[in-house]
Amino acid sequence: MTESRPEVDFRAGLAPAGALFHGLSDLTRLALVRRLARGEARVVDLVVELGLAQSTVSSHLACLRGCGLVDFRVQGRASVYFLTRPELMDLLACAESLLAAGGSAVALCPTYGTGARAAAADHEQTDGHQGTLR
């Protein structure tokens, strides 16, 4: 006789944390957060400082805004972005501490490490679908 166990949803309650970490999983978004930690910035300034297209910066800011991590105020014709949650920097400081303690393990991770990112970038270039992994 097979004993039935009640189904346990181990993911219950983890969706918000998953969304937060997914929102922070992009290097451009991390660069934007790091820059905004130093103070408010207009989109045009972020474009120049990060050396990215305006559409790229705006897209990533929209993602961070959707996660509730940044917001903006209108100043004349410009949008000035700022961090809404300063404690985000505490989270990133904890991440840096973890990386300092065992960073080489993370960098060597076959799924998300630096080698995996390079392979994904190569795949994007050879597949001809920049920005979309297939």
C-alpha positions in Angstrom: 0.0 0.0 0.0 1.3 3.4 -1.0 1.2 6.0 1.7 -0.1 9.4 0.4 1.5 12.5 1.6 -0.2 15.9 1.5 1.2 18.0 -1.2 3.5 20.7 0.1 4.1 23.7 -2.1 7.6 24.6 -1.1 7.4 27.6 -3.3 4.5 29.2 -1.3 5.4 32.7 -0.4 8.7 32.8 -2.4 7.3 34.4 -5.6 7.9 38.0 -4.4 11.5 37.2 -3.4 12.0 35.4 -6.8 10.7 38.5 -8.6 13.0 40.7 -6.6 16.1 38.7 -7.4 15.1 38.2 -11.0 14.7 42.0 -11.3 18.2 42.3 -9.9 19.7 39.5 -12.1 20.6 41.8 -15.0 24.0 43.5 -14.9 22.6 46.7 -16.4 19.9 46.9 -13.7 22.6 46.3 -11.1 24.7 49.1 -12.6 21.7 51.4 -12.5 20.9 50.6 -8.9 24.6 51.2 -8.0 24.6 54.5 -9.8 21.3 55.6 -8.2 22.6 54.7 -4.8 25.0 57.7 -5.2 22.0 60.0 -5.9 19.3 61.0 -8.3 19.9 61.1 -12.0 18.2 62.0 -15.2 17.8 59.4 -17.9 20.1 61.4 -20.2 22.8 61.3 -17.5 22.4 57.6 -17.0 22.7 57.1 -20.7 26.0 59.0 -20.8 27.4 57.5 -17.6 26.6 53.9 -18.6 27.3 54.3 -22.3 24.0 52.6 -23.3 21.1 53.5 -25.6 18.3 55.6 -24.1 15.8 52.9 -24.9 17.9 50.3 -23.0 18.2 52.5 -20.0 14.5 53.3 -20.0 13.6 49.7 -20.4 15.7 48.6 -17.4 14.4 51.6 -15.3 10.9 50.5 -16.1 11.7 47.0 -14.8 13.2 48.4 -11.6 10.2 50.7 -11.2 7.8 47.8 -11.7 9.6 46.0 -8.9 9.2 49.1 -6.7 12.9 49.7 -6.4 13.1 53.0 -8.2 10.8 55.8 -9.1 11.0 59.1 -10.8 9.8 62.7 -10.5 9.4 65.1 -13.4 11.7 68.0 -13.4 10.9 70.3 -16.4 11.1 68.0 -19.4 13.3 65.4 -17.7 12.5 62.4 -15.6 14.8 62.2 -12.5 15.1 58.7 -11.1 15.9 57.7 -7.5 16.0 54.6 -5.3 12.8 54.1 -3.4 14.3 51.5 -1.0 17.7 52.5 0.4 17.8 49.2 2.2 18.4 47.6 -1.2 22.0 48.7 -0.8 22.2 46.6 2.4 21.0 43.6 0.4 23.7 44.3 -2.2 26.3 44.7 0.5 25.4 41.3 1.9 25.7 39.9 -1.6 29.2 41.4 -1.9 30.1 39.8 1.4 28.9 36.4 0.2 30.9 36.8 -3.0 34.0 37.8 -1.1 33.6 34.6 1.0 33.0 32.2 -1.9 33.0 34.2 -5.1 35.0 31.8 -7.1 32.3 29.2 -6.6 29.6 31.6 -8.0 31.9 32.6 -10.9 32.4 29.0 -11.8 28.7 28.0 -11.7 28.0 26.3 -15.0 24.5 27.8 -15.1 25.0 31.4 -14.1 28.8 31.9 -13.7 31.0 34.1 -15.9 31.6 31.3 -18.4 27.9 30.7 -18.8 27.3 34.4 -19.5 30.0 34.4 -22.1 28.5 31.3 -23.7 25.1 33.0 -23.7 26.5 36.1 -25.4 28.2 34.0 -28.0 24.9 32.2 -28.6 23.1 35.5 -29.0 25.6 36.7 -31.6 25.7 33.5 -33.6 21.9 33.0 -33.5 21.3 36.5 -34.7 18.7 37.3 -32.0 20.5 39.8 -29.8 18.8 40.1 -26.5 16.8 36.9 -26.9 18.2 33.6 -25.9 16.9 30.7 -27.9 
